[in-house]
């Protein structure tokens, strides 16, 4: 592998054949003045990776290297990079570029930039790369990203625990803080999985009274250990009735909303409050009538990852309060990538995977 002209990664060559990872080389984008190359130490495995390689979210370019929860060391920095030097431990989440010029970018909403580039499977615009290279993710030896989307990892957070924060953690942190989560607020977290367990950690640490709503009664102990004050089993008949008009915010982290009886979840909100989606099902929501929202003036919304300031604030709080996710590790390899994807697809993880042992797979 002739670094820096080529990187190496575990890639799939056909969507749907999500167990068929092959070790291959690929060319990164042209190195820019604001770019940073990171030699990857570990990478989290996200539900987005599963939805992508299985084809559940539609078409994607192949060959494809997924993974967007990356932690490693900077090995090359562009001449205009200000805040990272070679040798720094840094992370990259689900975005590697934006224009940094539009109204969204200038208002700390670069995660909504119309030109934003996802960490994998997205073409760079010509202004960033004349070849319009397709971005490739973190199941790989290295990653190249614009400095704005490279985050210093605080010393107090181990790498394998920091990695899942960069997508899963940030994806729930952003809507929680934008909803004003804090003391005196009651927050419902729907689902206790990779996203949901982060949401419980963050919301309780921010001072809210947290209730977990889950169809899995066996998760009660984990919910309370993570900081929830209450646990409600949504599999029980009439579960929503005692919760009517109670919550300032409901954050849905489950990706099965299309199977929900949505009026039950809306009914638990105070007047004018929001049922917010970060879990994205493969299937659309059917029969979504405005009448569902009239009994309490509620609304439904969704959000996309988070901004750089939000990520830095999240990492700072996690380090200060030692807020760590529940993570299982798997050595990165063709077999390891396939196992991680398959087990996440089956919800057989408690509650995130991080791929490790990158030096063994790619060398030093």
SENUBA-735617 format. One line per field, with one value per residue (C-alpha): residue in three letters; residue number from 0; x, y, z. Coordinates in pm, 1 decimal, m for minus. Example, Ala and Ser with C-alpha at 12.3 -4.5 7.8 and 13.67 -1.06 7.14 Angstrom:
<atoms>
residuo [ALA SER] $
num [0 1] $
px [1230.0 1367.0] $
py [m450.0 m106.0] $
pz [780.0 714.0] $
</atoms>
This chain:
<atoms>
residuo [UNK UNK UNK UNK UNK UNK UNK UNK UNK UNK UNK UNK UNK UNK UNK UNK UNK UNK UNK UNK UNK UNK UNK UNK UNK UNK UNK UNK UNK UNK UNK UNK UNK UNK UNK UNK UNK UNK UNK UNK UNK UNK UNK UNK UNK UNK UNK UNK UNK UNK UNK UNK UNK UNK UNK UNK UNK UNK UNK UNK UNK UNK UNK UNK UNK UNK UNK UNK UNK UNK UNK UNK UNK UNK UNK UNK UNK UNK UNK UNK UNK UNK UNK UNK UNK UNK UNK UNK UNK UNK UNK UNK UNK UNK UNK UNK UNK UNK UNK UNK UNK UNK UNK UNK UNK UNK UNK UNK UNK UNK UNK UNK UNK UNK UNK UNK UNK UNK UNK UNK UNK UNK UNK UNK UNK UNK UNK UNK UNK UNK UNK UNK UNK UNK UNK UNK UNK UNK UNK UNK UNK UNK UNK UNK UNK UNK UNK UNK UNK UNK UNK UNK UNK UNK UNK UNK UNK UNK UNK UNK UNK UNK UNK UNK UNK UNK UNK UNK UNK UNK UNK UNK UNK UNK UNK UNK UNK UNK UNK UNK UNK UNK UNK UNK UNK UNK UNK UNK UNK UNK UNK UNK UNK UNK UNK UNK UNK UNK UNK UNK UNK UNK UNK UNK UNK UNK UNK UNK UNK UNK UNK UNK UNK UNK UNK UNK UNK UNK UNK UNK UNK UNK UNK UNK UNK UNK UNK UNK UNK UNK UNK UNK UNK UNK UNK UNK UNK UNK UNK UNK UNK UNK UNK UNK UNK UNK UNK UNK UNK UNK UNK UNK UNK UNK UNK UNK UNK UNK UNK UNK UNK UNK UNK UNK UNK UNK UNK UNK UNK UNK UNK UNK UNK UNK UNK UNK UNK UNK UNK UNK UNK UNK UNK UNK UNK UNK UNK UNK UNK UNK UNK UNK UNK UNK UNK UNK UNK UNK UNK UNK UNK UNK UNK UNK UNK UNK UNK UNK UNK UNK UNK UNK UNK UNK UNK UNK UNK UNK UNK UNK UNK UNK UNK UNK UNK UNK UNK UNK UNK UNK UNK UNK UNK UNK UNK UNK UNK UNK UNK UNK UNK UNK UNK UNK UNK UNK UNK UNK UNK UNK UNK UNK UNK UNK UNK UNK UNK UNK UNK UNK UNK UNK UNK UNK] $
num [0 1 2 3 4 5 6 7 8 9 10 11 12 13 14 15 16 17 18 19 20 21 22 23 24 25 26 27 28 29 30 31 32 33 34 35 36 37 38 39 40 41 42 43 44 45 46 47 48 49 50 51 52 53 54 55 56 57 58 59 60 61 62 63 64 65 66 67 68 69 70 71 72 73 74 75 76 77 78 79 80 81 82 83 84 85 86 87 88 89 90 91 92 93 94 95 96 97 98 99 100 101 102 103 104 105 106 107 108 109 110 111 112 113 114 115 116 117 118 119 120 121 122 123 124 125 126 127 128 129 130 131 132 133 134 135 136 137 138 139 140 141 142 143 144 145 146 147 148 149 150 151 152 153 154 155 156 157 158 159 160 161 162 163 164 165 166 167 168 169 170 171 172 173 174 175 176 177 178 179 180 181 182 183 184 185 186 187 188 189 190 191 192 193 194 195 196 197 198 199 200 201 202 203 204 205 206 207 208 209 210 211 212 213 214 215 216 217 218 219 220 221 222 223 224 225 226 227 228 229 230 231 232 233 234 235 236 237 238 239 240 241 242 243 244 245 246 247 248 249 250 251 252 253 254 255 256 257 258 259 260 261 262 263 264 265 266 267 268 269 270 271 272 273 274 275 276 277 278 279 280 281 282 283 284 285 286 287 288 289 290 291 292 293 294 295 296 297 298 299 300 301 302 303 304 305 306 307 308 309 310 311 312 313 314 315 316 317 318 319 320 321 322 323 324 325 326 327 328 329 330 331 332 333 334 335 336 337 338 339 340 341 342 343 344 345 346 347 348 349 350 351 352 353 354 355 356 357 358 359 360 361 362 363] $
px [0.0 186.3 68.2 m21.7 m148.6 m360.0 m533.2 m643.1 m976.6 m1226.5 m1483.4 m1797.7 m1839.9 m2213.9 m2493.0 m2683.7 m2376.5 m2304.9 m2099.3 m1863.4 m1593.0 m1268.7 m942.3 m874.9 m689.4 m858.7 m751.1 m848.6 m938.0 m660.7 m486.2 m583.3 m426.4 m684.0 m681.6 m560.0 m462.2 m537.4 m389.6 m688.6 m668.7 m1031.3 m1374.8 m1725.5 m1992.6 m2312.3 m2663.6 m2608.8 m2335.7 m2584.9 m2860.2 m2607.6 m2437.3 m2764.0 m2920.9 m3195.7 m3151.5 m3130.9 m2846.1 m2486.9 m2167.5 m1945.9 m1682.8 m1754.4 m1572.6 m1816.0 m1749.4 m1786.3 m1685.3 m1309.6 m1033.3 m663.4 m349.4 m283.1 5.8 m9.3 m153.6 m204.9 m17.7 m332.5 m438.1 m444.2 m552.0 m407.6 m46.2 113.8 81.8 m242.4 m517.9 m823.6 m1160.5 m1388.9 m1763.4 m2021.5 m1913.6 m1578.4 m1646.7 m1883.7 m1857.4 m1810.2 m1954.0 m2333.2 m2579.0 m2597.8 m2220.6 m2185.5 m2449.2 m2297.3 m2530.9 m2271.8 m2430.4 m2715.7 m2494.4 m2646.1 m2294.7 m2191.9 m1995.6 m2071.8 m1774.2 m1838.6 m2028.7 m2048.0 m1878.8 m1665.6 m1761.3 m1502.5 m1406.9 m1279.6 m1147.7 m1112.4 m1170.1 m1495.2 m1366.8 m1615.2 m1547.7 m1453.8 m1495.2 m1320.2 m1302.2 m966.8 m603.9 m637.8 m893.7 m851.6 m1078.5 m1103.2 m973.5 m1315.8 m1447.8 m1150.6 m1200.1 m937.4 m1014.1 m976.8 m714.3 m973.4 m1168.5 m1025.8 m1022.0 m1260.0 m1516.3 m1466.7 m1526.9 m1904.4 m1952.7 m1858.8 m2177.4 m2414.9 m2330.7 m2345.4 m2662.7 m2857.2 m2660.5 m2755.4 m3136.8 m3120.7 m2928.2 m3127.9 m3444.8 m3311.3 m3263.1 m3165.0 m3287.1 m3664.2 m3725.5 m3884.2 m3744.7 m3863.0 m3608.3 m3773.2 m3556.2 m3247.1 m2991.0 m2681.0 m2837.4 m3076.5 m2820.7 m2618.3 m2934.0 m2994.5 m2633.2 m2644.1 m2996.9 m2946.6 m2602.8 m2760.0 m2997.0 m3325.2 m3561.2 m3534.8 m3786.7 m3689.6 m3968.0 m3870.2 m4038.1 m3767.4 m3839.0 m3500.8 m3332.8 m3476.7 m3162.9 m2937.3 m3165.3 m3156.0 m2780.5 m2723.2 m2914.4 m3284.2 m3526.3 m3807.5 m3859.0 m4178.8 m4242.8 m4422.5 m4529.5 m4780.2 m5141.3 m5226.9 m4866.4 m4914.9 m5226.3 m5052.1 m4795.0 m5037.6 m4912.5 m4599.9 m4295.1 m4115.3 m3939.9 m3950.9 m3645.7 m3709.5 m3391.0 m3562.2 m3566.3 m3908.6 m4131.3 m4323.5 m4454.1 m4548.0 m4896.6 m4782.9 m5075.6 m4962.4 m4617.8 m4753.8 m4999.3 m4721.8 m4605.7 m4697.2 m4883.5 m4677.2 m4382.4 m4201.5 m4159.3 m3813.8 m3663.9 m3301.1 m3374.3 m3450.0 m3652.4 m3606.4 m3980.3 m4175.5 m4441.2 m4783.6 m5116.1 m4954.0 m5255.8 m5250.8 m5527.6 m5265.0 m5110.1 m5423.9 m5499.5 m5192.5 m5055.6 m4755.2 m4521.9 m4279.3 m3926.8 m3586.3 m3223.1 m2889.0 m2577.1 m2452.4 m2221.6 m1856.9 m1932.8 m2184.3 m1931.0 m1662.1 m1906.8 m2019.2 m1663.4 m1577.4 m1872.8 m1801.0 m1440.7 m1525.6 m1802.6 m1651.7 m1962.9 m1874.7 m2091.3 m2129.8 m1905.3 m1797.4 m1480.8 m1407.0 m1070.2 m1097.4 m1073.2 m1290.6 m1444.5 m1468.1 m1642.9 m1895.3 m1961.7 m2014.3 m2254.5 m2451.1 m2484.2 m2588.8 m2843.6 m2983.7 m2962.0 m2714.0 m2492.5 m2482.2 m2485.9 m2215.7 m1931.5 m1588.4 m1348.8 m996.0 m647.4 m593.9 m215.5 m254.5 m474.9 m290.7 55.6 237.1] $
py [0.0 313.2 567.8 851.5 780.5 482.3 362.9 9.6 m101.0 m380.4 m311.3 m456.7 m476.1 m537.0 m404.7 m683.9 m905.0 m747.7 m1035.5 m1035.5 m790.5 m790.6 m617.4 m372.3 m50.6 274.8 627.0 906.9 1258.0 1493.7 1621.6 1982.1 2261.5 2212.0 1831.7 1590.1 1225.9 998.9 654.7 475.1 304.9 194.4 254.3 215.5 19.2 215.4 118.2 344.3 106.6 m180.2 10.4 104.7 m227.9 m422.7 m181.0 m90.2 283.2 246.3 265.6 345.5 342.9 35.1 m73.6 84.6 108.7 202.7 322.5 677.6 662.2 693.6 749.0 753.4 965.8 1250.2 1151.0 1436.9 1787.9 2047.7 2379.4 2574.1 2342.0 2537.3 2317.5 1969.5 1859.1 1530.3 1278.2 1417.1 1168.1 1280.3 1158.2 1186.4 1131.3 1104.9 1413.9 1503.4 1824.8 2116.4 2445.2 2648.0 2946.9 2909.3 3032.9 2691.4 2658.8 3011.1 2946.7 2625.2 2413.2 2275.7 1933.2 2072.9 2223.2 2142.6 2055.8 1848.4 1528.2 1215.0 1020.6 740.3 686.7 1054.8 1236.5 1539.7 1854.1 1979.7 2268.1 2012.5 1749.2 1786.4 1413.3 1420.1 1119.9 907.4 928.8 606.4 531.4 398.0 22.2 123.1 199.0 578.1 850.3 1197.4 1476.8 1854.9 1991.2 2130.4 1775.9 1640.6 1654.2 1632.0 1341.2 1431.3 1229.6 1096.9 898.0 563.1 540.1 244.5 432.7 767.1 622.5 556.3 904.5 1058.4 945.8 772.7 1002.1 1321.7 1218.5 1217.4 1495.1 1754.0 1724.4 1697.5 2022.1 2201.8 2102.8 2266.8 1944.9 2023.7 2052.6 2068.1 1898.2 1556.7 1363.9 1033.3 817.1 562.3 256.0 146.9 45.1 200.1 545.3 517.4 426.7 736.4 947.6 826.9 902.7 1254.7 1356.1 1246.7 1411.5 1735.0 1722.6 1605.9 1350.5 1062.2 790.4 504.2 351.0 12.6 m302.2 m507.4 m536.9 m707.1 m370.5 m208.2 m261.6 m113.8 188.9 269.1 208.3 452.9 724.5 685.8 762.2 548.8 258.4 185.0 m134.0 m41.7 m402.5 m369.1 m284.7 77.9 176.0 532.3 629.1 711.9 920.7 1155.4 1518.5 1446.4 1506.7 1815.5 1614.3 1260.0 1132.2 822.5 622.4 309.3 240.9 74.9 384.2 249.1 m24.9 207.7 307.5 665.6 826.2 655.1 815.9 1158.5 1145.9 1149.4 1497.7 1826.1 2074.2 2195.2 1959.7 1734.0 1363.7 1366.6 1097.9 992.1 624.9 595.8 295.3 151.1 191.9 522.4 615.2 527.6 704.9 1002.4 1227.6 1582.5 1467.7 1271.1 1596.3 1787.0 1649.9 1822.4 2035.4 1804.5 1771.9 1522.5 1601.4 1455.9 1565.7 1483.5 1421.9 1743.1 2041.2 2084.0 2301.2 2040.5 1759.8 1943.5 2018.2 1655.5 1521.1 1774.6 1668.8 1298.7 1343.3 1559.4 1331.5 1003.5 924.6 613.2 397.7 22.1 m113.5 m454.9 m480.0 m698.6 m720.2 m559.7 m811.6 m950.0 m1186.4 m922.5 m666.6 m927.1 m1041.0 m686.3 m596.3 m919.5 m884.2 m518.1 m619.5 m871.4 m630.4 m870.5 m609.7 m434.8 m157.4 m61.1 m236.3 m86.7 m251.1 m262.5 m411.4 m201.1 m240.8 m617.8 m578.6 m297.2 m288.9 m5.5] $
pz [0.0 m120.5 138.9 90.5 m261.4 m155.2 160.3 238.6 375.2 425.1 154.6 3.6 m372.8 m395.5 m174.7 m4.9 20.9 353.7 491.6 194.7 301.9 102.7 185.1 m99.3 m174.5 m272.0 m362.5 m123.7 m237.1 m338.4 m25.2 43.2 246.1 525.5 519.8 785.3 734.7 1028.2 1083.1 1229.5 1569.1 1595.2 1444.4 1581.8 1397.9 1339.9 1240.6 939.1 823.3 835.9 653.7 384.5 312.4 324.3 76.7 323.9 263.3 m113.9 m359.5 m270.1 m477.9 m462.9 m383.9 m48.9 282.6 559.6 914.4 1046.8 1412.0 1371.3 1625.6 1541.6 1523.0 1282.2 1053.2 802.2 829.5 558.8 568.4 666.3 950.1 1276.9 1565.4 1496.7 1475.7 1375.7 1658.2 1805.2 1889.0 1698.8 1578.0 1274.8 1272.0 995.3 798.7 640.5 446.1 393.9 206.0 530.2 342.7 337.2 598.1 760.5 792.3 931.3 1199.5 1343.5 1133.2 893.1 936.6 723.8 451.4 109.2 m13.2 287.4 226.1 426.0 557.3 309.8 m12.3 m113.1 m402.9 m318.8 m510.0 m757.7 m532.1 m279.1 m520.9 m899.8 m944.8 m742.4 m550.7 m357.0 17.4 197.3 565.8 871.0 819.5 669.9 740.4 710.5 660.4 508.3 629.1 642.2 971.8 1069.3 1095.0 1291.0 1667.6 1944.0 2176.1 2547.4 2734.5 2978.1 2717.4 2595.1 2215.3 2185.5 2397.9 2223.3 1875.8 1911.5 2054.7 1719.6 1546.1 1786.8 2075.7 1871.4 1689.4 2016.4 2188.8 1926.0 1952.2 2329.7 2376.2 2106.6 2291.8 2607.9 2803.8 3160.5 3520.8 3552.9 3217.7 3169.9 2875.2 2730.3 2551.0 2322.3 2267.4 2457.4 2198.9 2048.1 2021.6 2313.9 2577.1 2480.4 2503.7 2859.6 2957.6 2813.8 2919.5 3279.1 3296.5 3169.0 3466.0 3313.2 3464.3 3217.7 3140.0 2909.8 2700.3 2561.7 2432.2 2610.5 2986.9 3033.3 2968.8 3281.5 3490.2 3221.5 3181.0 3550.9 3571.3 3285.2 3471.3 3391.4 3674.1 3530.6 3290.4 3097.6 2901.0 2579.0 2534.3 2817.6 2733.9 2802.4 2880.6 2750.8 2947.0 3278.0 3088.0 2910.7 2882.7 3091.9 2873.7 2748.0 2478.1 2342.7 2157.1 1949.5 1893.6 1761.8 1388.8 1385.5 1393.3 1094.7 1326.7 1615.3 1717.2 1684.2 1866.3 2187.5 2167.0 2076.5 2367.9 2628.9 2524.7 2688.2 2469.6 2175.7 2231.8 1987.5 1916.7 1760.5 1535.7 1520.1 1456.9 1085.3 964.2 617.1 555.8 543.7 796.6 657.2 714.5 885.7 937.3 1080.9 1316.8 1512.2 1632.3 1728.1 2080.3 2229.4 1946.3 1924.6 1627.3 1480.5 1364.8 1289.4 1284.1 1124.1 1338.7 1503.4 1463.0 1556.5 1863.5 1980.0 1935.3 2131.0 2414.6 2425.8 2444.6 2716.8 2932.5 2878.3 2988.8 3291.1 3419.3 3295.0 3092.6 2897.6 2669.0 2691.5 2416.7 2288.2 2078.4 1774.6 1590.4 1247.6 962.7 685.8 938.9 1213.0 991.2 875.8 1233.2 1357.5 1075.2 1116.4 1492.4 1475.9 1212.5 1461.9 1758.1 1916.0 2080.2 2417.3 2303.0 2050.8 1869.7 1814.6 1569.8 1713.7 1647.7 1335.6 1351.1 1320.6 1014.2 834.5 990.2 1162.4] $
</atoms>
